[in-house]
Amino acid sequence: MIRLHDKLSKCRLKKIFRYLILCLVVLFVFANIIIYISSGKYIHSKIDKVPQSYTALIPGASVYASGEPSPILADRLDKGLELYKSGKIKRFLLSGDHGTRTYDEVNGMKKYLEKKGVPDSVLFTDHAGFDTYSSMVRARDVFEVDSVIIVTQKFHLHRALYIARKKGLEAYGYSSDMRKYSSINYLKIRETFANVKAFFEVLFNVSPKFGGEKIPIRGDSSKSFD
């Protein structure tokens, strides 16, 4: 009888485990479908299709030890510059990871645009944009952004737009895919998991790691500098 009971218990555990795995798979697929469907219509790859907006938000990505942006980040900055030169936007919000003294995405982005002739007065820096969710929430709460063009690669735009619009921003996306990226397959796979995380962050209205006093995007940009 004891052996029979043990066998039945193991069968139940296996069924429960299979059920949990199935639920996780369904949740994973559901979150990704919701994010892709809800954001796709706001993504543009041609500049003439991009609506006018006050701010371009450029999410951070890897920088080299020298501070130079990686190809992915450089392409985002160049596409943002394209918007600025065409008169589509008036301000930049450069939001990235500056969590330590030795790693600084934000000032690397700022210096890159300064070298291209962009004045400091239109460059706002968010040093606590540690992830996409934080960047979008802080854009609204700290920098008082209401309308924004998010400039990043298409694989990332879906999630960024989903979060931004769920947080009340009038957001559109401008795709910055300008070349083939060596890590693109890995990034696309990672993005599917990040989508699930974003889905729950939005659902539970998670607060970003850092808040901070307000630095209005229509005010003095120097207050945002490191």
Protein Blocks (a to p, Z undefined) as FASTA:
>chain_A
ZZmmmmmmmmmmmmmmmmmmmmmmmmmmmmmmmmmmmmmmmpcfbfklpccdfbdcdddd
dddfkopacfklmmmmmmmmmmmmnopambdcdddddfbfkbcfklmmmmmmmmnopafk
lmccdfklmbfklmmmmmmmmnopabdcddddfklmmmmmmmmmmnopacddddfbfbdc
fklmmmmmmmmmmmmmmmmmmmnopacfbgcddddfklcfklmpZZ
